[in-house]
């Protein structure tokens, strides 16, 4: 695999401190979805100025699958190219053996964060990553369009489909031929696993693999969930949605060309920017239930910061991680760009709530989100997710019916872990 890694900038300590004897240079990998990269550079620069060290911010692929493959390549070689890795909430079990135990360095700071995320980041008793920001899938909607047609915000997927079609048809008849009812993440990648898990869980179809390691995805409720989603493609969602990631969906919605959008919290701040076509017109709510007997289900997302075992400066890298995941930095990121804190106390902070009214209102959505089966499937999670998103994509694209796709998925996953043994 060709390495796609670029050093974008250097956040250097300016003035006399830059030339101080013993100054080190650390390299940190940051994502670039939304405003991620800019905020990472800003905070790294602040730490550099405080400490007299330097930080080089390294750009890696936005696609989470490509980024994981690159990380595995770098870490497997024992390379010190990156000191601090931004890692997905589902990667601690995959990457743990290459990461430093942060507990001795952060001096109890982990106790300020959501216990569930700290537990997620703890592998074999070692805290291999600190929580940086948490995520959960949300439903964005055009308040102005629902008001125009006297429609209520939907509480079930059927209500969403009906409202989307009503507004879409009426607006197109009035000349707005670019408008679609609903945009989401339909490309065959980790983002589709997140969306599909929400559909399945909201229909009481389980979580693909349960906490005991049993494969549970082949059931009627899960099949109903995927069939429902497939019915949107070409009706209330463009066929191009099968190639959408987060940013493609956001681009359509923010340009004013969709009634509803499924996305992560980061999209809120961008929708409120002065150049946004939907500024002041957007509402945010929990994703719909799978019918009256269903539930609201949002996939747990979020990113952590871990330190490479192969870093030449692990103590210093851990200090950078402690700063970047601190309440001070998390508050700034929440206010500026809607990145959800992993520190519960910040959800009561007046400035955070003023900038993101939905954060306090949807606190339980974030604190009780549905986890992907990464802990139980450990190092095989990426294979599990790959098979899940491909099966889902086959249903969405019409290559397979849901019942057949899920039967094949069950067979394949059981071969991957005979007798439920994922070790």
PyMOL commands that set and color helices and strands:
alter all, ss='L'
color gray80, all
select helices_A, chain A and resi 15-19+36-51+64-76+92-98+103-106+109-112+115-120+143-148+157-173+190-202+220-230+239-243+246-254+266-271+314-324+327-337+344-348+350-355+357-361+363-367+374-396+402-416+418-420
alter helices_A, ss='H'
color red, helices_A
select strands_A, chain A and resi 5-12+25-30+54-60+84-88+122-123+126-127+130-136+138-142+180-183+258-263+282-285+300-307
alter strands_A, ss='S'
color yellow, strands_A
deselect
rebuild
show_as cartoon
